[in-house]
Amino acid sequence: MPIESTERDPSGGGARGARIEPYLFLVLEGARLDAGGLRVALADLDELAIGRGDARTLRRASGSKATLEIPDPRMSSAHARIVRKEGRFLLEDAGSTNGSRVNGAAVEAHALEDHDVVALGQTAFVYRDVEEDTGGRAQDLIPDAAATAPPGLVTLDPSFAQRLARLARVAPSQLSILLFGETGTGKEVMARAVHSLSKRPGPFVAVNCGAIPANLVESQLFGHLRGAFSGAVKDEIGLVRAANFGTLLLDEIGDLPMSSQAALLRVIQEGEVMPVGSTQPAKVDVRIVAATHMPIEELIERGAFRRDLYARLAGYTFLLPPLRERKVDLGVLVAALSRAGKIGGAEMRLDQEATRALLRHAWPMNVRELEQCMHAASVLAKDGVVTVEDLPAAVASALEDVAPSPEDVPDARDVELRRELLVRLGEAKGNVTEVARAMGKARQQVQRWLRRFDIDPRAYRGE
C-alpha cells in the first residue's frame, strides 16, 4: 500500500487532532529581499515588542515577554508591540515615527485576526492562527541565511514543515515518490531536492511526459537500436538509462500514453528496460519520482491510467500546496530568487504598497508567476525601488477595493444566519475551516460573517 504523506483532510477540514496556535510571521523586509522570513510563536507570550535594531534578533525574557529587532531604517527603535488581552492578541503602536498599519489602514491599536497583514516601516508581517497536530508546537524560527537545505525544502509554515521533514526522511530510501500539485507549485524543484538528499551517485534527469510526441515516447524513454524505425540512425540509451544510479523525474505522468505505461511498470518492477528494436532487456538502477497536476484516480476510473502502475509510483505521495495557501513563505521564496540572481541586484527594494499587493494577490500560477512578477518588477523599478506601478496589472489590482458580496448585506435572514453560525461553531469547537466546509462557504466569507456579528470563535475552543 502507498504511504500517504498528506495528513490533512483533503476536503479542507484540517488535520485530525489539530489545535489552533497563534504565530507572527515576518514575511518580507522591503529593504532586504534576500533576508527571507521568520516565525515567532506567540502562544507563551503576553507581550512582543518590535523595533529597529542592528541585526535581526529575537530575545525572549525569562517571563512571558520577548523583543524582536529588525534592521529596518524606517522602523522606530520602539515601534509597536503585540500584547495579549482577554485571550486575544492586540497590535499597539508604540508612538512610532512612521506609524503602524494593518491591512493598509493606519492604526493605534488593532485586535489581530487570522491573515491580518501588519506593516511596520518597510517590513511586512502576517498574523496567523495555524492548525497544528497535537504532537508538538512549532518553535520560533529564524532561518540561517547560510543554511544548506536544498531549495524547496525551506518553509516557515509549521504544518508544511512537518510534511517536508517526513519527505526528507523518505528521500534516501528506494521508494518511488509521486508529487501532486497545481501547475507552477515547484514540483521539479522538489524532485531535485529529493535527489540531492538521496545521495544517489547518478544524475538527475527530468522529462515532461506531455511534451513528447506519442509515437516517440518509448524510444525517448527506453532507447532504441539503430535501424529500429525510420530515422533511427544510431543506438540511443534513452532517458531512463541516462538516469542510471540517479533519479528520473517523470513530470506530467498523467499524459503518459497507455501503450508506454506497461513498459514503465517493467522498469519499476524488474529494474530493466527493453529498447525499441531489441530482444534483450537492459538492466537499470533508477529512482523514479513522478509528478502531476491531474487527479490520477479519475484517470484510472476512465481507463486512461493503469492502477498497477499508480500503485508502484505512489510508494510515497506528497501534495505541494499552492502559493495562495503558503503566503507566509513569500519572503523565503523571494530570497531564494534573489540569491539565485533571478530578480535583480542586492539593492532592489519593495515599497510598502508593493509588498501589500504581493501579499493580497491570489497567485493563480503559483511560484512560477511570482518569479515572473519579481523579474519584471526588477527591470521596471526606478532607482531599485519597486512600486505598485512596476508590478503586473493582475498583481497591482489586488489592492483595489473589493465590492461587498451580496451575502455581506444585512437582510432579514441575519438572525437565522447568526444562529446557524453559533450552532456550527459549537459542533466544530471553534474550527472556522470546519464551519466553512459544513456550510459550503469559503473560509474568508465565514470570517466576514463572524466579524459582522461580533462572534469570537475562540470562545468555542475552551480558551
N, C-alpha and C positions, 0 to 999 in steps of 0.2 A: 504493500500500500504506500502511496506517496506520503511524504512527510509534509504537513502544512505549516507554513511559517506565519500565515496571516491570522493571528489570534483574534483580531477584531471581527465582529459580526459584519459580513459584507453588506447587509441591508442598512447599516448605519446606526445600529442601536448601541454600539460601544462594546467594550470588552467585558466578558463575564467577570464578576467580582471586582469591577473597576471602582475607583474612588476619584473624587474631584480634588485637584491640588492647584493652588494659585502660583503663578510664575510671572516674573517680569523678564521679558526678552529684550535685550538691546539688539536691534535688527541691523541698523545702518548708522555708521558715523559718516556724515556727509563730507567731512574734510579728509577722511582716511578710508577710502573704499577697499583697501587691501587689509583692513584690520579685522574683518569678519564680525561675528556677533558674540553675545554671551548670554548666559541664563542665570537668573537669581531665583532661588526657591524662597517663597515668601511665607510658607506655612508656619515656620517657627519664629517669624519676626513680628514685632509690633511697630517697628519703625525702620525705614530705609532712607537715609539721607543721600542725596545725589548732588554732585557738584564737580567743578573743574579741578583737575589735578595734573601732575606732570606725566603720569602714565595711567593706563587702565588698571585700576586696583579695586578689589573688593575686600573690605575688612569687616569681620564680624566681631562684635564685642562679646564679653563673657555672658551678657544677658541676652535680651531679645532685640538688640539694635545692631544695625550694620551701616556702613558707609561705602558708597560706590563713587569712585572718582574717574572722570573721563577727560582726556586731553583735548577738549573741545574749546577753541578760543572764544566762541560765542556763548559759552556757558559760564554762569557765575560760580564763584568758589563755593557758595552755599546757594544752590539754585532751587531745589524742590525737595520734598520728602513724601514718602508713601507711608501712611500710618493706618493701623488697624483701629477701627471704631465700630463697636456693636456688630462684630462679626464680618465687617466689610472693609475693603481697603480704599482709602481716600488719597488722591493726589492733592497736595497742598503746595502752592508756590511759596518760596521762602524769601520773597522780596527780591527776586532776580532782576537783573537789568533788562534782559530781553524777553522776560515772561515765559509762561508755560502754556502749551496748547494741547487740547485733546480733540482728536478728530477734526482738526483745523480751526477750532474756536479757542480764543484766549480764556483761561480760567484762573481763578484764585484758589478754588477748591472744587474737586470733582470726585464723585463716587465711581470707582472704576468698574466697568462692565467687561465681560468677555469680548476680546477682539478690539478693545479700545486702542487707538494709536496715540501715543504721547510724544510730543516734540519738545525737546529741551535744547536750546541752541541749535546746532546743526545735527543733532543726534536724535534718531527715531527709536522709540520703544514700543512694544506691544504687550498689553496685559492679557494673560490667558488663564482661564480655568481649564486645566488639562485633565482628561480622563487617564488615569494610570491604573495598572494592575496592582492589586493589593500586596503583591510580593515585595515591594520596596519603593520608596520615594526617591526620585532623581535628586542629585545634589547640584550645588552651584557648578557652573561650567564656564571657564574662561579658556577657550582653545588656545593652544600654543601655536603661534604663527609659524614656528619651525617644525611643527608636527609632521610626521612622515606617513600618516594614514593615506591610503590611496584615495584619489578623487572619487566622490560618490558615496564614500562611507563616513562622511562627516555630517552631523546634524545636531541641532540644538533641541529638537523635539524629543521629549523623553520616550514616548511610545515608539516612535520610529527608530530611535537609538536602540531600544531593546531588540527590535526585529533585525536591525543591522548587525548587532552583536551575535545573534543566532546565525545569520548568514555567514559571518566571518568564521564561525566555528565549523560550518559545513564546507567552506571553501577548500581546505586541504584534503578533503575526502574524495572518493571516486564517484560520488553521487552526481547524476545528471541534475541540472537545475533548469527550471522553467520560470522565466521572468514575465510577469504580466504588467501592463501599464499603458496609459494613453500615449499617443504619438508625442514625442518630444520630452518625455519624462527622464530620459537618460539611461535607457536600458543597455546601450553599448558601453557607456561609462561604467555601469555597474558590473557588466560582464568582464571588462578589463580589470576591475578591482578584484573580482573573484579569481581571475587568472594570476594576478600579482600575489595574492595571498596563498594560492595553491602551491607555489614554489615548483611548479612543473617546469622542466628544463626546455621544453619545446616552445614554439612561437604561439602567439595569439593570432588567430585568423578569423575575420568577420566576413560573413556573406549574407546578403539580403536575398532571401528566397523569392521575394516578389519581383526582383529586378532581373532575374534570369529567364530568358525565353523558355517556355515549357519544353520545347524539343531539344534544349541544350542542358537541362538541369542535371541529368545523370552523368553526362560526360564531364561537366564542370565540377560536380561534387565528387564523383568517384573515379574520374580519369578515363582515358581511352588509349587504345593501341593505334599505332599508325595504320591507316587504311580501314579503320573500323567503320567509317562513313565518309561521305563526300566532304572534303575539306580537312580531314584528319591526316595532316602531312607528317606528323611526328607523335611519338608517345607523350602523354601528359599524365602526371600522377594524380591530378585533381586536388580540390581544396581540402578534402578530408585528410589525405595523406600529407598534404602540405602542413597540416597542423599536428603531425605526428609528435607524440610526447608533450604536446601542448594543449591548448584549448581552442575549440571550434565554436564560434557563435553563429547560430542559425537564426538570424533575425527574420521577423515576419514568417515564422514557421507555419502559420495557418495558410499561407499561399503555396506551400509545397504541394505539387500535384500528387494525386493518389498513386500514380504509377511509380513515383520515386519513394514513396513512404515505406514500402516493403524493403527496399534496398537500404534505407537509413536504419530501419529496425535491425537489419542484419549487422550493420556496423556496431550498433549498441550491444546487441546480444552476443555476437560471435567475435567481435573485435577484428573484423576483416571486411574488405571491400572487393567488389567484383567490377574491375574496369570494363567499360564498354568495348566489346570485341574480344574479350579474354575468356578463357575457360578455367583459369586458375585464380582463386581468390588471393588477395594480398593482405597480410597482417598489418594491423594499425593499432596504435595505443593513443587514443584521443579522448579528452574530456569534453562532453557536449554541454553547452549552455544554449538553450533555445529561448526565444523571446517573441512576444506577440501582443498586439492591442486587441485582438479578436477574441470573442468568447468561444474557447475551444469546445466546450460541452455542446454548444449549439451546432458547431460544425460536425461533431460526432453524430448528433441526432439526425442531421441532414445527410449523413453518409459521406461527408466530404473530408473526414479525418479519421484515421484508424484509432480505435480505442486502445489497442495493444501498444501502439506507438506512443500515445499520450501517457499511458501508464509507465512506459520506460523513460520518457522525457521528464516526467514530473516526479523524479526522485525527491526533489525538494522544490516547492513553489514559493515564489516571492512576489508580492504586489508592490510596485512603486507608486506612491501617492502622487496625484497631480500637484502642480506648484500652488494652486489655489488653496490646497489643504496643508501646505507647509510654508506659509509666508514668513514664519519666524526664521526660516533659513535663507531668506533673500540675501542678507549680508554675507552669509557663508558662501553662497553661490557667486555673488558679485566679486567677493575677494578671490575666489578661485579663478574667475575670468581675468581679474586684474593681474594676478600673479603669473598667469599664463600669457600675458601680453595681448589679450584679445579685445580689450576695451579702452585702449589709450594709455597714457603715461601715468606715473605715480602722482602727478599734480592734479589729476582730474578730481573734481568735487561735484557734489549734488547740493542744490539749494533745498530749502525746507519743503516747498511745494512740489518739486520734482520727486522728492523722496516719498511724500504722501501719495502722489499719483501711483508710484510703483507699488505701494502697499495696498491701494484700493483696487487696482486693476485685477481682473479675474484670471489673466494669463491662460487663455484657452489653448494656446500652443505650447504651454509649459516652458521648460528650461530653454528650449531652442528659441522661443520667442524672446525670452529675457536676454539671451546672448545677442540676438539681432538688434533688440531695442537699445542695449547699452553700447553696442558698437556704433550704431547710427548716431546716438546722442554724443558720443565722444568725438565724432567727426564734426558735428554741428556746433558743439559748445564753444562759446567765445571766452577767451582767456582761461579755458579749462573748467569753467563753471557751467554745469548742466542745469538748465531751467526747464519749466514745463514746455516752453516753445520748442525745445530741442528734442522732445520725446515724440514718438509716433502718435498720430492722431487718436488711435484707439486707446493708447495708454493715457494720454493727456485728458481724454474725455471722461476718465474715471473720476475726475474732480468736479464734474458738472453735477448740480443738484438733481437728485433723482425724484421724479414726481411721485407723490404718495400713492401707494396701491389702493384700489377701491376698498380692499379689506381693512385699510387703516382708518377709513372714515367712519366715525361713530354712527350707529344707527340703532334700531330697536332690538337688534339681536345681541347687543353688547352684554346684556345681563346673562343670557344663555351661554355666550362665548366665555365670559369670565367664570361661570360655574363649571363649564367643561374643563377649562384650564386648571382650576383648583382640583378637580377630580383626577385629571391625568397626572398632575404633579404629585398627588398623593400616591397614586398607583406606581409611578416611576421613581418615587423617593427623591424628587427634585432633579432628575436627569432630563435636561432640556432636549437633548438629542432623542431620547426615547419618547418624549412627549410629541416632538415634531413627527417622528415616524408613525406614531399611533394616530395622529391627526391627518397624516398625509400632506404635511406642510413643510416648507423649508425652515431650517433651524433659525435663520435670521428673522423670518416672519413671526415665529413664536416669541423670540426675544423682544420684538417690537410690541407685541401684544402685552407681554409681561411688564414692559416699561409703561405702556399706556394705562394699564390697570393697577400700576404700583404694586406688583406682586414680586416678592423676592423668593426665587426657587431655593435659596439656602435654607429657608425655614422648613423645608421638607426633607433636608438632608441630615437633620439632627445636629445642626451647627448652632 
